[in-house]
Amino acid sequence: MKYDKVVRIGVNWGSLDQELLAQFMDENARRAQPWDAKPVMYQALVESALTSAAYACELGYNPDNIIISCKVSGVQDLISVYRELARRCDYALHLGLTEAGMGTKGTVASSVALGILAQ
């Protein structure tokens, strides 16, 4: 790329590709023992982010200049999604808990999630 700049690729519940989510939900429904919906949504978030990052690389972006962000609003959701991202890729990860809340509640929720993931 001309300027060799860092790019953040972000995915969140609201921007998740509905066709991709439907595909994962359909695959899950065919399992002998289907998962609950939440792990399937985690899987779709992770896959969407990694697919977008791979596409950016195909376009010529340096993988070292790609940062992945999957925004979720629950502490356990954030931990699950980012653990899977860390397991499946070497991209830099932008950690952040959306809608963590105001004041002490938001500070505690964000601190707990980020503290666990920073280990």
Secondary structure, 3 states (H helix, E strand, C coil): CCCCCCEEEEEEHHHCCHHHHHHHHHHHHCCCCCCCHHHHHHHHHHHHHHHHHHHHHHCCCCHHHEEEEEEECCHHHHHHHHHHHHHHCCCEECCCECCCCCHHHHHHHHHHHHHHHCC
